[in-house]
Amino acid sequence: MKMRILLCSFISALVAFGLVSCGFGGFSGSDTGGATPAGSSPVETAVSGTAAKGVLRKGTVQIYAVNSDGSVGNLLQTTTTDAGGHYSVKIHYRGTLLVKAFGEYLDEATGQILTIPASKPLRAAVTAAPETAMLTIAVTPLTELAVRQAGNLLTETSINAANTLLSDLFKVDIINTQPLEFTATTFDSAYSTQEEKEYTLVLAAISQLASKDADSDSDAKLQNTLNSISKDITGGIMSAQTAGSIMAALVEFLGSVNNISGINDVNQTNLCNLGGSVRVVRLSTVVSAGVISMKGLNATVNLPAGVTLRADFTTGKTPTTPIGGFVMTSGVTPTTQNTLFGSSYTPPDGTKPAAVTIALSSDVPILTGEFALLRCDFPVVPPQPDFTFSNFAVFNDNGAEIPGVSFSASVD
């Protein structure tokens, strides 16, 4: 009982600072008519989203069907964006879609009005189950990179794999998260999410990188930059040189006079490992012999240099709360109602690497073995998986520490 009081007090402290993450395991547009596409349906599907490099103001958005063989089918709808880059249409279609967007935008890095030409639009491809009645689709340079990765035939498999890959590389959901208009007002708004802000900053970094391109045609600089990035993503991996260039462009933009976001430190974002991989790290308790049962544990996991975890930086507090789905219970952790699990994250600071603190207690015995997993962002060139543990202990039902138990981490 003492143990449970101790662990509950620890987890309550995390709650008090907002650091607990719990877990187990009106539309417009014009119908173009023409031939009836595959996937046509008497039931409407609502499609909306944001088209952005900076946001496309009064830009054009076209919605196309994708045929079952992956080829691009009929044009279903054409609409325009509003001043914030938002679009919305209704279509009589259920299935895979390709969205194209073009028009003028305010470039974040230079302050110039530039153009996405109709001949080289930004594109986004999505798959959708037959019952899906509403789709939110961002159309950005990142979704354009995903379409290029998917290949000439946009099959369900290639689209999903490419969207997942680019989301992992750039640390944002490239389809479902919608970038913001780059203004101080939108960044200060309580309605703007951290991921929306980070998506917008990634697009600004691409603008910063494009501004360095040698082409004298301002509108061609972006196309050249996207061509270079696309070429350097092979086998699901971005080259270290390209990742480094994008990261350097982000840091440069954050320190520039054009940055009105209020975010100046990349370590206060989840973008530290742009271009790197997402790896699963499994945490376990280990005994030299046999199996013991415990009622609780706590430990701080010190991540290898350069490895980070996605967390909520909107509070301005350190430590902060991991984003849902990036620290989870697993393995031997009981799933009873009275099992309590809390975690906090301390970002890297100078030469000091990042750390994750975990507390776990249960009303039923916890066996030794894997008890939690982390989804960490690794740099393009991964470091040695040198995870260390500090301030760790396991407890019995009386709150007494159980000797002879250590902690280990393995990377999938």
Beta strands, then each sheet from edge to edge (+ up, - down):
strand 1: 30-31
strand 2: 40-50
strand 3: 60-66
strand 4: 72-80
strand 5: 86-93
strand 6: 97-106
strand 7: 113-116
strand 8: 122-126
strand 9: 134-136
strand 10: 233-234
strand 11: 237-238
strand 12: 277-287
strand 13: 293-302
strand 14: 308-309
strand 15: 327-329
strand 16: 340-346
strand 17: 355-367
strand 18: 370-378
strand 19: 388-395
strand 20: 405-411
sheet 1: 1+ 4- 3+ 6- 7+
sheet 2: 1+ 4- 3+ 6- 8+
sheet 3: 5+ 2- 9-
sheet 4: 10+ 11-
sheet 5: 14+ 18- 12+ 20-
sheet 6: 16+ 17- 13+ 19-
sheet 7: 14+ 18- 15+
end
